[in-house]
Amino acid sequence: MERLGEARARTLKLIEPLDDEQLNRVYSPILSPLAWDLGHIANFEELWLVQTIGGREPLHGELGRFYDAIENPRKTRGELPILRDAGLRSYLADVRERTLEVLAEVDLGLDAEDPLLREGFVYEMLLAHELQHNETMLQLLQLVDDYENDGFDLGPAAAEASGPEMIAVDGGEHEIGAPARGFAYDNERARHAVELAPFEIDRTPVSNGTYLQFMEETGAEAPLYWERDDGGWALTTMAGRDPVISAHPVLHVSWHEAEAFARWAGKRLPSEQEWEAASAELESVGQAWEWTSSDFLAYPGFEAFPYREYSEVFFGDTYKVLRGGSWATHASVMRPSFRNWDLPERRQIFSGIRCARDA
Ligand SMILES: [Fe+2]
């Protein structure tokens, strides 16, 4: 139960400096107002734990449909009759109280018959869901003027200089995906062998400095949140004007830009299988979500669990896979098999680049 409490403390810490107006404000059509994320976190917990496992009625009748992420695209979320202000805060607390009651009644053991309970799946899912929404909230917080928070490092740590150094990975059979035991999402399974040709992959993600060279030589657009400033570049997140730091990993680039950068560098993006096969050797994972060349597809033997809308409805050639994790990603979410996905034009996510090439 302790980790759920820690995640909630992290969520509340993130919004601590904000007033209700800021929680309700629509800052961008591609990002939910924070009030929606908060209500959705509580509603997801209520749906899966209090209602599905605990068999209890929801606290607010039909309210849950406004927190359904598929039914309510981001651009509509500011208009929904969702909970706000004090009502929102008490919903978070009331659901949590009921969750703890239900958790005290159930067996989350290895042998639990219900796959939602076995090995604590539902507990791990709630925890991961809340922590992943913390990252979505941090995407929005980039747009909040003068946002400050003592509890968080609100930006990337300096990466090692991105030099030409690459790691060689042997060809042959590599095991990809999450093992059968332990928490993972449905899209990470089944673990399976893939045949890879030998390849090389950058030891570190691409830095701002290297990306700037690419921009200067090709006329490529600057990453999101960069603005010209006295002949240099400034980072304008949280309404700041701090100089762009060369050694930091480049962030907020689209898949198309990542792809064009890789070509300029005489390389290419790694496939997600290559990324995972190399992941044990990479240093400095966790600086940026790294775009891969791969479409978000089902692995062989995929079975939707616990609901189709988590992964299955996104499979196809519309979304590209990102691997790794960013400074905004909680450490417990970063595992070698974790697959993130987004539209290739998106830049509000903490997305960066690591290149590969054939050996
Ligand atoms: Fe969600």
Residues whose N, C-alpha, C, O or C-beta is under 5 A from the ligand:
A	BS01	LIG	none
